Amino acid sequence: MIDTKYDTKYNGGEKMSSWDKLLKRFLELDHDIRFEEIVKVMKEYGYEIKQPKGGSSHYSFVKPGCSRIVIPRHKPIKKVYVKMIKKVIEEEMKEYESRTQILHESVVSYGNC
């Protein structure tokens, strides 16, 4: 079902934000991911983009404490690079869930004093 006013797809009765739809495309290994979408996801997760020098098409994504990820800017983006970003998304989701669980446990333990 599509809400034409907001162009929002419903996922089992739940509204999906454009961010959620973008993440879903990566997690499902969509074959027509654009380079700009990779940049958006990586920046959102704290990666800095380093533009190539000397005519190269390979962009680097760097984040302190993480391995450098190098992705060429081609159309279409090859599936191997979409898989790399999928792995980043999954790791970031796990990290978020872990931090949320720790925060929840500290609030619960504080409330029981």
C-alpha positions as CSV (number, residue, x, y, z in Angstrom):
1,M,0.0,0.0,0.0
2,I,1.3,3.5,-0.9
3,D,0.4,6.8,0.8
4,T,0.4,9.0,-2.3
5,K,0.4,12.2,-0.2
6,Y,3.8,11.4,1.4
7,D,5.0,8.7,-1.1
8,T,5.4,6.4,1.9
9,K,5.3,2.7,1.5
10,Y,3.7,0.7,4.3
11,N,5.6,-2.3,5.6
12,G,3.1,-4.6,7.2
13,G,1.0,-1.6,8.3
14,E,4.0,0.4,9.5
15,K,5.1,3.6,7.8
16,M,8.7,3.5,6.5
17,S,10.8,6.6,6.4
18,S,13.0,7.3,3.4
19,W,16.0,6.4,5.6
20,D,14.4,3.0,6.4
21,K,13.7,2.4,2.8
22,L,17.3,3.2,1.8
23,L,18.7,0.8,4.4
24,K,16.2,-1.9,3.3
25,R,17.5,-1.6,-0.3
26,F,21.1,-2.2,1.0
27,L,20.1,-5.1,3.2
28,E,18.2,-6.7,0.4
29,L,21.3,-6.2,-1.9
30,D,19.3,-4.1,-4.4
31,H,21.1,-4.1,-7.8
32,D,20.6,-0.4,-8.6
33,I,22.1,1.4,-5.6
34,R,23.6,4.8,-6.6
35,F,27.0,6.0,-5.4
36,E,25.3,9.1,-3.8
37,E,23.2,6.7,-1.7
38,I,26.4,5.0,-0.5
39,V,27.8,8.4,0.4
40,K,24.6,9.2,2.4
41,V,24.7,6.0,4.4
42,M,28.4,6.2,5.1
43,K,28.3,9.8,6.2
44,E,25.3,9.0,8.5
45,Y,27.3,6.4,10.2
46,G,30.2,8.7,10.8
47,Y,32.5,7.9,7.9
48,E,34.4,10.6,6.1
49,I,34.7,10.5,2.3
50,K,38.1,11.0,0.8
51,Q,38.0,11.9,-2.9
52,P,40.5,10.3,-5.3
53,K,43.6,12.1,-6.6
54,G,45.2,11.8,-9.9
55,G,42.1,10.9,-12.0
56,S,41.2,7.7,-10.0
57,S,37.6,6.8,-9.6
58,H,38.1,5.0,-6.2
59,Y,36.7,6.9,-3.2
60,S,37.8,6.0,0.3
61,F,35.5,6.0,3.3
62,V,37.3,6.3,6.7
63,K,36.2,6.3,10.3
64,P,38.4,6.2,13.4
65,G,38.7,2.6,14.7
66,C,37.3,1.1,11.4
67,S,39.0,-0.3,8.3
68,R,39.1,1.9,5.3
69,I,36.6,1.0,2.6
70,V,37.4,1.8,-1.0
71,I,34.6,2.0,-3.6
72,P,34.9,2.9,-7.2
73,R,32.4,5.4,-8.6
74,H,30.9,3.4,-11.5
75,K,27.4,2.8,-12.8
76,P,26.2,0.4,-11.8
77,I,27.7,-0.2,-8.4
78,K,28.9,-3.8,-8.3
79,K,27.2,-6.1,-5.9
80,V,30.5,-6.8,-4.0
81,Y,30.5,-3.1,-2.9
82,V,26.8,-3.1,-1.9
83,K,27.7,-6.2,0.2
84,M,30.5,-4.2,1.9
85,I,28.0,-1.4,2.8
86,K,25.5,-4.0,4.0
87,K,28.1,-5.3,6.4
88,V,28.7,-1.8,7.7
89,I,25.0,-1.2,8.2
90,E,24.6,-4.6,10.1
91,E,27.6,-3.8,12.3
92,E,26.2,-0.3,13.1
93,M,22.8,-1.7,13.9
94,K,24.4,-4.2,16.3
95,E,26.4,-1.5,17.9
96,Y,23.3,0.7,18.3
97,E,21.3,-2.2,19.8
98,S,24.2,-2.9,22.2
99,R,24.4,0.8,23.3
100,T,20.6,0.9,23.7
101,Q,20.6,-2.3,25.8
102,I,23.4,-0.9,28.1
103,L,21.5,2.4,28.5
104,H,18.3,0.6,29.2
105,E,20.0,-1.6,31.8
106,S,21.6,1.4,33.5
107,V,18.3,3.2,33.7
108,V,16.5,0.2,35.1
109,S,19.2,-0.5,37.7
110,Y,19.2,3.2,38.7
111,G,15.5,3.2,39.1
112,N,15.6,0.2,41.4
113,C,17.8,1.9,44.0
